[in-house]
Amino acid sequence: MKEPIDFGFFQLPVAIEIARANGNGPDISADMADAYEDAVSRLTECVALHGHEEWDEPTLLSAISALAVSKGNRRVAEAVMNLNDDLISKLIELDFD
């Protein structure tokens, strides 16, 4: 039986990929590159496997970021991971002053 997840389940691989995209993460050795990229692309499957669970907002945001990373959209993943209550409210109200 699968255990429920929390935001950290997706946040760790997303944070690693964001750091790598920004030049702050570890290099992946040539012999591990294919396996690593395969694992990152499988984040989509992980989101789907846990999609039936109740998610709090941090878990939802990390899952959305995981989908973005798995599809190569690291900038979108970073933007979503940076959302907080204040920024979400501003986006809803289109208040960018």
C-alpha positions in Angstrom: 0.0 0.0 0.0 1.3 3.5 -0.9 1.7 6.0 1.9 0.4 9.5 1.4 3.0 12.1 0.3 3.8 15.6 1.5 5.2 18.5 -0.4 8.8 17.3 0.1 8.2 14.3 -2.1 8.2 16.5 -5.1 10.0 19.5 -3.8 13.4 17.8 -3.5 13.8 16.7 -7.1 12.3 20.0 -8.3 14.7 22.0 -6.1 17.7 20.0 -7.5 16.6 20.7 -11.1 16.0 24.4 -10.4 19.4 24.7 -8.8 21.0 22.8 -11.8 19.3 25.1 -14.3 20.6 28.1 -12.4 24.1 26.8 -12.3 24.0 26.1 -8.6 23.4 22.3 -8.6 25.5 19.3 -9.0 26.8 18.0 -12.3 25.4 14.7 -13.4 28.1 12.3 -14.5 28.0 11.0 -18.1 27.3 7.4 -17.0 24.3 8.6 -14.9 22.9 11.1 -17.3 20.4 8.9 -19.0 19.1 7.3 -15.8 18.8 10.8 -14.2 16.9 12.3 -17.1 14.6 9.2 -17.1 13.9 9.7 -13.4 13.1 13.4 -13.8 10.7 12.6 -16.7 8.9 10.1 -14.5 7.9 12.8 -12.1 4.7 13.0 -14.2 3.9 9.4 -13.3 4.5 10.1 -9.6 2.1 13.0 -9.7 -0.5 10.8 -11.4 0.0 7.9 -8.9 -0.7 10.2 -6.0 -3.3 12.4 -7.7 -6.2 10.7 -5.8 -4.9 11.9 -2.5 -5.9 15.1 -0.6 -3.2 17.7 -1.1 -2.6 20.8 0.9 -1.4 23.9 -1.0 2.3 23.3 -0.5 1.9 19.7 -1.9 -0.2 21.0 -4.8 2.4 23.6 -5.7 5.3 21.1 -5.5 3.3 18.7 -7.7 2.7 21.4 -10.3 6.4 22.2 -10.2 7.2 18.6 -10.6 5.1 18.4 -13.7 6.8 21.5 -15.1 10.3 20.1 -14.4 9.4 16.7 -15.9 8.5 18.5 -19.1 11.7 20.6 -19.2 10.0 23.8 -18.0 12.3 24.7 -15.1 11.4 28.4 -15.2 7.8 27.6 -14.7 8.6 25.2 -11.9 10.7 27.9 -10.2 7.9 30.4 -10.5 5.4 28.1 -9.0 7.7 27.1 -6.2 8.1 30.8 -5.3 4.3 31.3 -4.9 3.1 32.3 -1.5 -0.2 33.6 -0.1 0.7 37.2 -0.8 1.8 36.6 -4.4 -1.2 34.4 -5.1 -3.6 37.1 -3.9 -1.8 39.7 -6.1 -2.1 37.4 -9.1 -5.8 36.8 -8.5 -6.4 40.5 -8.2 -3.9 41.4 -11.0 -2.4 43.8 -8.5 1.2 44.3 -9.6 1.8 47.7 -8.1 
